Amino acid sequence: MLLAASSLNLYRNNARIMKSNYIARDISWLSFNARVLQEANDSTVPLFERIRFLGIFSNKLDEFFRVRVGTLKRMVEYLDRKGNHTIDVIESPQTILDEIQRTVLRQQNEFNRIWLNINKELKSKNVFIIDDKKLNISQKEFVKTYFDEHVRPYIIPLMIENLPELPYLRDKSLYLAIVMRNKNNAYSEKFSLIEVPSRSVGRFIILPSKAGTTNIILLEDLIRFNLPIIFAHFKFNQFDAHIFKITKDAEIDIDQEVGLNFIEKISKGIKNRRKGKPVRFVYEKDMNSELLEFLIKKLKLTRKSSIIPGGHIHNFRHFMDFPNVIAEKTNRPSPFIHPAFIKKSQVAEIILQKDVMLHFPYHTYDPVIDMLREAAMDDSVISIKITAYRLASNSKVINALINAARNGKKVTVFLELKARFDEEANLQWKAIMEEEGVHVLVGVPNKKVHAKLCVIQKRVNTKLVMYGFISTGNLNEKTAKIYADHCLLTASKSLMNEANRIFNYLQNWQLGDKPIVKMRNLLISPINMRNSIMLLIENEIKHAKQGKQAKIIVKLNSLSDTLLVEQLYKAAKAGVEIHLIIRGIITLRRDHEKLNQKLNAISIVDQYLEHARVMIFHNKGNEKVYISSADWMVRNLDHRIEVAVPILDATIKRELIDIINIQLKDNQKARVLDTELQNKYVPSVKKRFESQEETYIYLKGKNK
């Protein structure tokens, strides 16, 4: 229960005002997922992208249940053990869980409605998802052959009716729950489970089809067709098979056992995750009632559990990888080269002369990879230091760093092993890099390192110089194609010196935080970021009270830190013009309706995931502009190493302000954020203006 207690303390710390004032962060997050669902419902979005948005909605909801619902259920259990059913500063966890259940069921109904409409559109384009009962003769032969050649080796039937406990069921996997009978013997009945091996085989199988049409069968239906073959030795002739999946509590308990080092604790936590309690059970609503009751009992689910009936298709997260069989134009243009690098000069040469800001996914990620590759082969480069949180599979970043180590450079990588759901992958990367001579740092007690930093040291003539980058996004060339982020490439002596001090701290955190206190430029959590932001807001309040123009623009993924929210309300009350662009969570106060309107809060959900964090303070016309890795949440400001960097170059500063102003003009993909969680679109009273399209045009224009 250690995690439940710590979660409860974190919950308390983030609710410093009154019990009912704020929208619960979890309900606000569900409202964000509803905006994703709106994209799936938008007929102006290409059909293939709408299917992808259904997959994103499903995947995000799975993660929400694995993390947030799992944590809330732990908190309920903890309070029950303590005999305390209320918390003095927040809504009770059970109240929030009840509201989550109601909201999820409403969203599931909307999801089903949207999918029915999308399926009709697929049929109009001669794309048909057919089940095992609609196969023609040639397709039946194909399905039998395909099963034998590709699927059968992965099929492991579990006979369960006489087992005292269910065997281990994998989180996020699909299962066929099967009732087998014989027409001539009503008493002969068996239950079985089969895991659908989507990870090994793929979910979608394209069938032989007539010219001009595409027929697709889902893997579970292909298996369903072959059940008589799988269970041939039982002599059954009736099979009733339906899909279900479970979602488990995925939080990792870091073992406090004496003698275990940090790596062992993470490894043990990953293994223990598979033992997590089910927090959601989703099943095909036509499932055999006797088998359904059996599963609910064996999984130890109760009336408080999230038991959700659904349609024929589950695990829509796989639909993010739906086969591209739809002939239509895409709205997604290709990334282009930043004008600073068009002449194919070495990246380091350019950065040593001037700062450059890359805006992903509009700009290609290549300069980041090229900078590391060049450093790996540059005889004058001495060392490379970099932080890594979520990496691409077959990461080009890691390949470049390994090449640098092989070439005799001193390469140091801080690899965050506590990056949720990437722990196992990062452990594997650790082993690979260490084998190649890379110095891998892995942990700071009670903190995650979420800052995105790189410092490269090289010798130029007789001097040592440093260059590198500070970014809002992960070192991931794959997600850089769909995540909207900003990356500052710089050789600024003041910025790189301070970034290097952060690496000194990460290497020697046991000696205290002296290296990262008293920074003059960078804002660092948990050292000075929160207080610095408070002072920057206070500065605008002072200007407003003096009758001067005062303005704050903040773009974040999430805003739930009550101290900073209250400071924004204070600024709005003083007359500061405020604009918020918040992609996900925003915990507004229900009792501040007029002030909420003055916050001018919007959310943009479009083809690219808005991932950047930007802060702009008017400062009497001499704007202070920052990009940051940190959201305004307690976890980011108090429990992570995060960095915000001031933009010192006047041209880049103007460019970033222009991009943010473009987003503020969006009247196609921007929704108004309010306490009613209505997700109404910003009124389109003028010419159509879609900010991601306009940002591409704006940046592309700089290449001319």
N, C-alpha and C positions, 0 to 999 in steps of 0.2 A: 504493500500500500504506500510505499515511499513516493512513487510517482503520483498517485492520487493526491497525497498531501501537498507535494510541491506544486501540482497543477492548481490545487485549491488556493494556495498562497499567491500564485501568479494571477489567478482570477481575481482575488481580493485586491492585489496591488493595482490592477487595471480598472478598478471600480471605486474610485476615491470619493465620489460625490454622494449619490443617493441611490437607493435600491431600484427605482423604477424609471429613472430619468433617461437612460440610454437604451437605444436599440441594442439587443444582444448581438454580439459580433457574429455568432453562428447563424442567426436569422438573416443578418445583413449579407453574409457570405452566400446563403441560399438565394438571396435576391440577385446577387451577381450571376449565379448559375442560371437564373431565369432569363437574364439578358443574353446569355449564350444560346438559350432555347429560342429567344426571339430571332436570332440570326438564322437558325434552322427553319424558322417559319417565314422568313423574308423572301418573297418570290423574286426580288431583284438580285438575290445572291445566286450564283450558278448552282445548279442542282448537286453537282459533285461536292461543292463546298458545304451545302446545307446538310448533306449526309455526314460529312466530316464534323460539323458542329454538333450533330446528335451524338457522335462518338466522343467528342470532347466533353459534352454535358455528362454523359454516362461515366467517363473516366474520372472527371472531377468529383462527381457524386460518390463514386467508390472511395476515392481518397478521403473525402470529407467524413464518411462513415468510419473508415479505418483509423482516422486520427482524432477528429473532433468528437464524434459520437462515442468512440471508445474512451476518450478522456472523461467526458461527461458521465458515462456509466460508471467509471471508476470512482468518480467523485460522489455519486449517489451511494455506491457501496460503502465508501469510506464514511460518509455521514451517517448511514444506517448503523455501521459498527459503533460509531461514537454516540449513537442515540440522539443525533442532532439533525433535524430535517429542514432547518432554515439557516440562511447565512445573512448576516446583518447588512451587507453592503451590495449584494447582487441578487438577481432573481435566482431561485433555487435551480440547481441543475436538472431536477426532474421536470420542473415547469418548462424549461428550455427544450428538454427532450420531447415533451408532449407537443410543443409547438413545431419542432422539427418534423415529427411524424405527420402532423396535419399538413404542413407545407409540402413535404416530399410527396405525399399522396396526391395533392392537387397538381403538383408539377408532373407527376407520373401520368396523370390523365391527359394533361396538355401534351406531353411527349408522345403518348399513344396517338392522339389526334393528328399531330404533325406528321408522325411516321406514316399513318394511313394515307395522308395527302401526298407525301413524297413517293410512296409506293405507287400511287396512281400515276404520278408524273413519270416514274421509271417505266411503267407499262406503256405510257403514251410514246416513249422513246424506244419501245421494243426491248426493254430490259426487264426480265422476269425472274424474281426469286421464287423458286418452286420447291415444294417439300417432297417427301418420299412417296406421297400418294399420287403425284401428278406426272410421274416419269413415263415417257413412251418406251417402246421396246428397246431401241438402240441406247437410250439413256440408262435404262436398267442394266444392260450389259456393261456399259461404261462404268457405272457406279460399283458393280460387283468387282470388276477388274481393278478399278482405282483403289477400292478398299483393300483388296488382297495385296497390291503392290506397294501402297503408300501408308495405309492407316493401321492395318491389322497388327503390326509389330508393337504399336503403342497402346493397344487395347488390353486393359487389365480389369475384368469384371470382378466386382466385390459382392459376394453373397452375404447379405446382412441380417436376414430376419432372425437368426438365432444367435447373433453376436451380443454379448453383454454391453459392449461399447462400440460406437462407430469407429472405424479406422480413421487415421489422419486424413482430413479433407483439406485440399489446398485452397488457400485464400485466392479469390479472384478467378478461379477456374470454373468452368461450366461442368455440370454433371447431368447425366441422364439417369433419372430415377425410374426403374423398370419393374413392372408387375408381370410375371409370367404365369400363364394358366394353360389348362388343357380343356378343350371344348367338352370332352366326354367325362371330366372329373372335376366337379365344382370344389372339391376339397384340396385339390392339388394346386398349390400357389406358392411362388417364391418371389422374394424381393432381391433386386440387385442394383448396384450403382456402377456407372462407367464414367470415368473422367474423359471429357472431350479434349483430345490432344491438340488444341489450337496452336500452342507454342511450337510444336514439332511439325505440324502438317500445314497450318494455315486454316483460316475459318471459311474461306470462300473457294468453291470449286466451280469452274466454268464448264458447263456441260456441252456436248455436241448439240448444235442448234441449227435451225434453218437459216439460210442466208438473210442477212438484215436483222436478225434477232439474236439476243444473248440470253441464255438461260443459266442461272446460277443456283446452286444448291449449297446450303450451309452444311458444315461438317457434321453437326449433330443429326441432321436429317439423313445424311449419307450413312451414318452409323445405324440410325433407326431402321433404315431399309435392310441392313445386313444383320439385324438381331437374330433372325432364324439361323443364320450361319454361325454366329458367335456362340449361341446356346444350343447347337444342334444335338449335343449328346443328352440333353434333358428331355427331349421328345415333346417340348411344348409347342403349341400351335397358335397361341394368342399372346400378343405382347402389347402392353399398355405403357408407353414411355413418354415421360415429360421432363422438361429442363428445370433445373434450379441452380442457384449459386448462393454461397455465403460470403459475407464480408466480415473479417475479423479485426479485433483491436490490434493495431499495428505499432503502437508505441513500444519503444525499446526500454526496458528497465536496465540501467547500467548497474551491473552486479557490484556490490560493495565488499565482496569476499577478499579478505586480506591475502596477499600473495599473487593475485591476478594483476598483470599489467594492463594498460589501457587497451591494447590491441586484443588481448584475450577477453576483456570485458565486452568490447564491441562484438567480437565473434560470438560470444556466448549469448549476447542480446539478440543477435540475428537468428540464432538457432531457437531461442525461446519464443521469438515472434510467432513461429508456426503453432505455438500452443495458445495463442491469443484467443480470448472468448469471442464467439460470434456476436456481432452487433447488428447484423441485418441478414434476413433470409428472404430471398426473392424467388418466386416459383411460378411456374405456368399454372394459370388458374384452373385448368381442367385436370390437374393431377389427381390421381386416385386418392380418395379421401382417407382410406385406411393407411396408405403409404405416407401421405402427408402428415397425418397424426403421429405415425411412427417416427418420422424424421424430426419433427418438432420436439418430441419427447426425448429422443436420443441426443439431440443437440442442446438439450436443457434450456430451450427457449420458453419464455413466459409471456403473459399478456402485455408486459411492458416492453417486450422485444419488438424490433422493427420487422414485422412479418408482412411482406408486400406481395400480393398477387399481381401477375402481369400477363402479357400476351405470349405468343408463340416464340418470340425472339428475345433473348436476354444477352447480357454482356455486349451492349452496343458499343463499348469502347473499341472493339475490333473494327467498327465501321469507320474509324479514322483511317484505316488501310483498305477501304472498299476498292475493289478493282476499278481501274480507270477505263470503263467501257462506255462512257457517255460522251457522245460527240457534241461538244459545246465550247464556246470561247471562255477562256479564263480571265478573271480580272487581275490576276497576279503577275506583274511585270518582273523581268529578271533584274537582279541587283547589278549595279554598275560600279565602275572604278571611281574612287574619289579623285577629283581633278589634280590633287597634289601628286598622285602616283601614276598619272597617265603616261608620262615619259619613261616609265620603267626604271627610274633611278632607284638606288638602294634606299630602303625605308629609313634606315638610321641616318643617312646623309640629310634627308629632308627634315626629320624630326630634330636633329641637332641645330637646324637653322630656324625652325618655327614649329609652333604647336599645330596639330591637326586633330580635328574631331571627326570620327566616323559615326555615321548614323545608320544602324542596322534596322531592318534588313534592306534598306534602300541602297546602301553602299555594300560592296562585297566584303567579306571577312578576310580576304586574301592578305591585305597588308599586315594583319596581326600575325598570321602564320609566317609570312615572308620575313617579318622582323625577327622572329625567333630562329628561323632557318638561317638567315644571314648571320645572326649572332653566333650560331653554332659553328660556322665556318670562318668567322672573322678572327684572325690571329691576335688582334688587339683587344678582343673581348676577354675579360678576366672571369666574370661571374654573371649568373642569371638567377634572380630570385622571383618567385611567382606564387600566387595563391590559386588553389583549385577547389571548386565546390562540386559542380556537376559537369562531367566530361562526356564528350561524344564517344560512342563505341568506335574503336579504331581511331582514336583521337590523333589528329595531325599535330596538335599542340604537344602532346606527350612524345610523339615520334621525334619532333624537333628538339625537345629537351633531352631526350636520350642521345640523339646525335651530338648535341653539345657536350654532354658528359663524356662520350666516346672520344671527342676531340680535345679533351683535357680541360674543359671549362668547369668551374666550380658551380654546380647547379643545385639550388635549394628550392624544394617545392613544399609549401604548406598545403597538405591534403586534408580536407575536412572529412573525417570518418563519420561524423554525426549528421551528414547531409541525408535527410530522411529519404528512404527507399533507394539511396545510392550507396549505402554503407558497404554492401557486399562488393559492388563494382569497384569502389574506391580501395578496399582492401586488396583486391586483385591488382589494381594499378600500383599500389604501394610496393607489392612484391616485384612487379615487373621493373619498376624504376630503380629500386634498390639493387636489383641484380645487375643493372647497367651502370651503377656507380652514382646515381642521383641521391642526394641527401634529402630524405623525406621527413618532414615534421608533421605530427598528426594530432596533437591535442593541447588545448589550454583548459584547465579544470573549470567546469561549470559555464563554459562559454563556447559558442560556435563561432568560427571565423568565416564571416560572410562577405568580407571586403574583397574587391576584385582589383588586385595590384600586380604590377610587374616592374622590377628594377633591374636594369642591365648596366653593368659597370665595364667601361673600356678605357684604354689608354689612347689619348690623342696627343701626339707629340710627347711632351713631358708631363702632361696633366692627366688626372683621372677624371672622367666625366661619367654622369649617369643619365640614362634615358629609359623610357618604358611607357607604361600606360596605367590609367585609373579608369575603371569602367563601371557601368550599372548592371552589366550582364555577365553571365557565366562564360568561362573559356570553352565554348562549345560551338564549333563551326556548323553543326547541324541545326541547333535551335536558333542560331543567328540568322537563319533564313526565314524564320516566322516570328521571332521575338523582336519587338521594337525597343532598341537600347541605344545608349550613347557611350562612346569610348574615346577618351582623351589620350592621344599620343603626345608625349611631351618630354623635353629635356630641361624643363625649368629646374634650376638648381634648388630653389626653395622647396618646390613640391617633391622632387625626387629625394632630397635629403630627409624630409619628413617621412616619406614612404619607406625609405631605408630604415629609419628608426623603428617603424612598425615591425619590420622583419627582425630587427635586433631584439625587440620585445618577444616576438614569437619564438625565437631561438633560445631565449633566456628568461622566460616568464617566471621562473622560480625566483629570480632576483627582484621581482616587483615591477610595477608599471612606470618606473621613472623614465624610461626611454620615450614614452608616448604622452607624458604630461607636458603642459606648456607649449603646445603646438601653436604656431602663429597663423597657419594657413588651413591645414586640414582639420575637419571636424571628425572626431573619433568617438564612437560609442564603445564602452560605456563611460568614457572619460569626460568629454566636453560637448558632445553633440547636442544632447537635450538642452542643457543650459544655454548653449550658443544660439539654438533656434529660438528659445524663449526670449533671449535678448534681442535677436533680430526682429522678432514680432513686436517686442516692446518699443523698439526704435521707431517702427512704423506708427505705433500708437501715439508716441510723442509727437511725431510730425503731424499726424491728423489733428491732435489737440491744438497744435500751433497754427492750424488753418492751412497747412501745406498739403500738397498731393501725397497720398500714402496708399500703397498698393502691395498686395502679396499674391503671388500665384504659386500654387504647390501642386505638383503632379506626383502621385504615389500609386502603389498597388493597393495599399490598405492604410486606413487612418482609424486607429482605435485607442490611442493613448489619451486618457482623459485630461491629463495636465495640459497637453498641447491643444486638445480640442477646446478646453476652457479658455486658453490663451487666444485662440482664434475668435471665439465668441466675444471676448473682451475687446479684441481689435475691431470686430464688426460693429460692436456697440459704440466704439469711439469714432467710427466713421471711416475706418480703413476699407478700401475697396479690396475685396477678397474673391479669388477664383480658385476653385479646387477641381482637379481632374483626377478622380479616384476610380481605378479600374474595378476594385473588388470591395472589401469591407469598408464601411464608414459608419461609425457609431455616433449618430446625431442624437441630440437631446429632444425628447418628445415635448418638453415644456418650453422650448425656445423656437416656436414656429416662425415668428417674424425674423429672428436672427438667423434661422436656418436659410431663409430666402436670401439674406445678405451674404451668405457664404458662396452662393452661385456654384453649387456643386454639380458636376456632371460626370458621367462615366461613358467611355468610348469602348465599344466592343465591335471589332471589325475583323477583317481577314488576318491581320497581324495581331499578336498578343501585345498589348501596351504594357511593357515591363519596366520602363525607365522611371527613375525618381529624379525630379527636378525641382529646385526651389528658386524663386525669383523675388527679391525684395527691392522695392522702388528706390529707397535710399536717396531721396531728394534728386532723382534723375541720374544718379551714378549707380546704376543697378548692381546689386550683389547677386550673382548667379552661381548656383551649385548644382552639380550632378552627384548622385549618391547611390550607394548600394542598400540604404536602409529605408524601410517603411517607418511610419510613425506609429509604432506598436511597442508595447513594453518589452517584448522578446527582443526586438531589434535594438532598442535604445539602452536596455539594462543588462541583457544577457548574451549579446553577440559583439564581436569585433566588427565594426562597420566603419566605412569611410565616406565622407562627403568632401568633394574637392571644389574649390572656387575656380571659376573660369576667368583667367587673367587676360587672355588675348581678346582685344576689343572686337575683332571680326567674328571670332567664334561665339563670343557672348551675344552679338547681334543676331547671328544665325540661329542660335538656340532659342532666343526670345521670339524670333520670327516663327520658328516651328511650333512653339507652344501657343502663340497667338493664332496660328492656323488651326490648331486643335480646338481652341475656344470658339472658333467660328463654325464648327461642324454642326450641320443641321440634318444629317442623314443617319449617322451612327451614334450620336451623342444622346444619352438619356439623362433626364433630370433626376437627381438623387434627393429624396425627401423622406420624412419619417413614415409615410404611408407605404413606402417600398413599391410604388406603382410602376416604376420604370417607363414613364412616359417619354416619348422622344421629344427632343428640343424642337419647338415649333419651326417649321420650314416656311417662313414668311417671305424669304428672299430667294435668290437663285440657289439651285441645288449646290451644296458644298460638303464634300466628303473629305475629311482631313487627311486620311492616309493617301488618297489619290493626289490631293493638293500638295502634300509634303513631298511625294515623289517628283511631281512637276517642278516644285521649287528647287529641290536639290539637283535634279537633272539639268535644270537651267544654268546652274553654276559650272557645268562642264563645257558650256559653249564658249 
